[in-house]
Amino acid sequence: MKKFITALAIGASLAAPTAFAQTVNAICSTNQAWCELAASEFTKATGIKVQQTRIPTGEAFARIKAEAANPKSDIWWGGTGDPFLQAAEEKLLEAYRPTYLNDLYDWSVRQYDMSGNMVGGFYTSAIGFGWNTEMLKKKNLPAPKCWNDLLDPKYKGEVEMANPGTSGGAYTIVAGLIQTMGEDKAFDYMKKLHKNITSYTRSSNAQGKNVARGEATIGISFIFGFEEERLNGFPVVSGAACEGAGYEVGGIALIKGARNSAEAKKFYDWLMSPAGQAIGAKANSLQNPANKTFKQDPKIPTMDGVKLVNYDFKKYGSSAERKRIIEKWEKEVNSLPR
């Protein structure tokens, strides 16, 4: 009898439901420090564990598309918004219109309206140049002020940017040049600039760090990345091009077919709240946040005085246009010798 009772007890314990910790699977495409700090702070605040991968926006879009039939991720956040809009166009994302839209800047709300509520505007930042002042002095080179300055042969092998095929930030650079100069002139410009490029990196997050370490003298990327390195004590200065600057509206989205949709919405709402939005500056990632209900960190560079192009997010955020431009860039620019 005792053995029978013991067997029943063991069987009952095995059949009892086990409490599993809540988890959200995330893709983060902004700076590594922000990705990591946001995940840890959200877990502290909610107890929900964040399994997160940091990859550039172009690669993130490709991964989400490849996994569409069996999504491995629940939420995608950070990184330039064009690939997010392309994912929305291909119905890879879940529509979500938060109740707190009045807390967000107009440029953030426009992303919801443009994408059928599949993409929110997470932050914004302008494209510009960053340069290592010690390297310029050592090589007796002036600091660039305009796009045309970078075509001077004296900058050969001194300029670095990312590849628009893998980097959403680099695609923003290319699309911004097209909208500033016109497509024919922009491609003529990029062919000439190609001669001075030392390398095309996988991610546009690389330029700030490479310029800071002296691995590149001048970088083309988002201004916030160079400002981050300046605040870290490196001899880095940044500025926007005199002809005009493209800019990003970073994205945030829920992935269609997510396994942990409830947890993903909680992470989404937290990231868009004052607590989540403030994490960027705490991690020295200095984009301008979307939530206007709190005082942003004064070290975030202002976009006042920056001549912004009238960026057509709808056109250049479409899959067909992105594919066409990247293929043209590969064929007409990247294939050229340097």
N, C-alpha and C positions, 0 to 999 in steps of 0.2 A: 504493500500500500504506500509506504514512504517513497519507494522508487517511482511509483506511478504519479504521486503528487509532485515530486521533484521534476519529473519529465514534463508534467503539465505546466509547471512554473517556468521552466526553460523555454517551452514552446510559446507561452504567452509573452515572454520577454522578447523573443525573436520576432513575434508578429506585431509588437507594439510599434507605432510610428516613430521614426527618428526625426528630431528637429534639425533641419539643415540651416546653416547660416545663409542669409540672403546675399545674392551676388549679382553684379551687373558687369557685362562684358563690353568694354569700351575701346574705341579707336580714337587716339588723340593725335592731332596733326600740328599743334603749336609747339612752342619751346619745351624741351624735355623737362626743365625745372618746373614749369607751370603744370605740365601733365602730372608729374609725380606729386607735387604739393597738393594739387586739387584732389587727387584720388585719396591721399592719406587724410586730408582734413574732412572730406565727405564721409569717410569711414568712421572717423572719430565722432562726427556729429550725428550719424544715423545708425551706425553698426553694420551698414551694408558694405560688403567687400567689393572692391573694384579690381577686376582682372583687365589690365589695360595694355595695349600695344601702341607704341609711338611710331608712326610712319608718315611720310609726306602726303599731301592731299591727292596728288596724281596717282600714287600707288594705292592709297586708301580707296579711291574711287574704283580702281581696277579690281581690288580685292573684293569689295562689296558686290560688284557686278559679277565676278566669278563665283561668289558664294550665294547668289540670289536664290537659288533653289533650296538651299539649306544654310541660312544665315548663321554665322558663328559669333556675330557681334550684335549688340543691342542699341548702341548709341555711338555717334561720330561727332566729335567737337573740335573746334580750333582749326586753324589753317585757312588759307584764302578761299573765298566763297564760290568761285566759278565751278570747280569740280562738284561742289554740293548741288548747285543748280542743274548741272548735267545729270547727276544721280536722280534728282527730282523729276527731270524730264523723262528719264527712263523708268520711272515708277519704282525705284529701288528704296524709297523712303516712305515713312508713315506720316500722314498729315497730323499736325498738332498745332493748335492755335491757343497759346496760354491765356489765362485770364488777366495777366498783369501787363498787357501790351501798353497801357498808359504809362507804365514805369520806364518804357524803353524809348530811345531816340528814334526819330522818324526814319533814319537810314536803316535801322534795325527792322522796324515794322514793314518797310518796303520789301524786304526780302521774303517775309511771310506772304505778302500780297502777290509778289511776282512768282512764287513757287507753289501756289495752291496750298500754303501753310505747311509745306514739307521742310522748309529751310528757314531758320531764324538768323538774324544778324547778331553775331556774338561780340565782335569788336571791330574797330577800323584802324587803318594805318596807311601812311603814304609811302610810295616808292621813292628811293633816293640813292645817294652815293655815301659811302663811308670810306675814310682813308686813314692810314697809319701815318701820323705826322712825323715820326722818327724816320720811317722808310722814305717818305717824300724828301725830307731834308738830306738824308744820306745819298739819295739818287739825284738831288738837285731838280726835283720836279714840282711844278705848281699844283695846288689843289684844284680839282675840276669844279666848275660852277654850272656848266651846261652840258647837254648831251653831246653837242658837237665837239666839246673839249676832248672827249674820250677818243676821238678819231685820230688825234695827233700821233704820228709815228713814235714819238718819244715815250708813249705809254705802252709800247709793244711788250707783251708778256707781263704786264703789271695789273691787268684788270680781270676780275673774276665775277661770274654770275652762275646761276643754276641752269639746268637743262629744263626747258618748258615741257618736255615730254613726261618728266617725273615730278616736277615741282610746280605746284599751283602758283607760287609766288613768281616764278620765272615766266609762267604763262601770263600773269598779270602785267609783267614788264613788257612783254611782246605786244599784248593787246593794247596796253596803254600807249606804246609807241605808234601803233597803227592809228589810234584815235587822235594822237597829237599831230602826226605828220601826214597821214594818209597812207594807205597800204603800200603803194609802189615805193614811195620815198622811205617809208619805215624799213622795208626789206633791203633797199639799197644801203640804208644806214647800217643795218645789222650785218650786212656782208662786209662792210668796211670795218666795223667794230670787231668782227670775228678775228681780224688780223692781230688785234691787240689783246685778245682774251687768252689768259694762261690756261684756264680749264673751266669746264661746265660741271658743276657739282650736282649731286643727286637731289639735294634739298636747298632751298633758299635760306634755311636757318644756318647754313655753314659760313656764309660770307662774313658775318660779324665776328665770329671766332677766328676765322682765318686771317682777317685783316688785323685783329688784335694781336695775334701771334706773329705777325710779319710774314705769314705764308702767302699772302696776297697784299699788294700795296693799296689797291683800290677795289672795293666791292660794290656791286649793284644789287640792292635788295630793299627790304622794308627798313625804314629809318629806325624803327624801334630796336632792331637787332644790334645796330651800331651803338645806339645810346646805352643799351644794356652793358656793352663792353666798356664804354667810357666810364660809366658809374662803377664798374669793377676795377677801375684804376689804370686801364690800358690807354695808350696814346692814340685814341680814336676820335675823329671828328666826323660829323655827318651834315648833309644838306640835301635839299631838293633841287632838281634841274630847273634852270631858268626858263626853259621852254614850256614846262608843265610836267606834272607828275601824275602817273596812274596811282590808284589806291585800291585797297582791298576792303571788303566787308567780310570778315571771317565768319564761318558758318557753324551751325549746330543743328543736328537732326537726329530723329529716331529712325532706326533701320527697320524696313518692312519685314514682317515675319519674325521679329525679335522673340527670343525665348523668355526673356526677363523684362517684359514690357513695363510692368508696374515699377520695378526698381529703376529702369531706364528713365522713366518720367520723373521720378524723385531726383535722380542725379541731374537731369536736364534742368529742372526747376531750381535746384540748388546752385548749379553753375550760372544761371541767369540772375540769381538773387544778389543783393549787395555783398553778402558773405562770399559767395563764389566768385563774383566779378572782381573783388578786391584781391583775390589770390594772385592775379597776374603781376601786379606791382610788387607784392611780397616776394615773388619769385624773380623779380627784376625782368619780367617780360612786359614791355612798356607800350602795349597797344591801348587805344582809347576804348574803354568798356562801353557796352550797350546800355546798361542800366543807369538812368540819370538821377536816381533817388538817393545817391550817396555822394560824398565829396571824394573825387578820384585823387589818387596820389599825385602831388605836385611834380614829382620827377618824370611823369609821363610827358613826352614831348608834345607841345601844342601843334596843331595843324594850321594855326593862324598864320597868314602870310604865305602859305604854300599854295602855288598856283595848281589847282587840281583840274585834270581833264574831265570833260563831261562823260564819264564812263558809262557805257551802255551794257549794264549787267545782263539784261535779257538776251541781247544778241551774242555777246562774247561768253555768256554762260551756257549756251546751247551746245549739245554734243557734236552736232554737225560742224559748227563753226570752229570749235576747239580742234576737232580732228583735222579739218582742212588746214588750219593755221599751223598746227604742229607738223603735219606732213610737209607743208611748204617750207617751213623752217628747216626741217631735216634735209630736204632736197636742195634748197637754195643757199642755206647758210652753214649748217653743221657739216655738210659734206666737203666744204672748201678746205684747202690746205691753209695752215697758219705759219 
